[in-house]
Amino acid sequence: MTVRTRRDTVKYAVRRVVIPDKGVVARQAERLFSQKVRGRLLLITCEDWNGTAFRSNVVVTADPLRRGVE
């Protein structure tokens, strides 16, 4: 995957995709949103709509491959 900004482009490799039950993201927030992992990209979205609420999330973790203007 590639993320482009006004200044440069960063390529990422998806390392992990998980679909945890509702509440797991909140319980693991400190680990998931840690700033100690340099350059990591974390995408979190909702999943499994039951008509009134989402029952789970999709959590995608990616690491940078290289950085530079393309």
N, C-alpha and C positions, 0 to 999 in steps of 0.2 A: 504494500500500500504506500502511497505517496501523499505527503502533506506539503502544500505550497503556501508560502507566506509572501508578503511583498518583497522580502529580502532574499529568501532562498528556498530550497526544496530539501525535504528530509524524507528518505526512504525507510520504511519500517518492515520488519518481518513479524507476522502474527505468530506468537509463541503458544497462546492458549486461548481457548474459547470454552466458557462454562456457562451453564444455565442454572443458577442457584434458586432455591425457593425464596419466596418473599421474606424479607427480614434478614437474610444472610448478608447482604451488602451492608446493611446498617451495623450488624454485629462485627463485621470485618473491616469497617470503614478505616480504622487507624492503619491497618496493614495495606489496604487497597490504595489509599490516598497518601501513603508515605512519600515524602519528598527525598528520601534517602536513595531511591532508585533513579539514577541519573538518566534522563532522556526517554524514559519509558512512556509509552502512550497507552492510556487506559480509556476504553470506550464502554459506557454502560447505558443500556436501554431497557425499556420495559417489554415484557413478553407474556403471552398466555392470558389474554383478556377474557374474563368470564361473564362479561355483560355489565359488571358494576365496578370491577377493580382488576388490576394486573396481579397475577399470582406468582410471577417470577421475573427475573432480569436476565439479560444476556450480558456477560462480561467478557470483553475481548482485551487481551494484553498483547502489546507489540513492543519490540525493541528496535532502536534505530540501527540501520545498516551502514549508512554513510550520509554525509552532509555536504551540500554544495549546490551552487547555482547550476541549473540545467537549462 
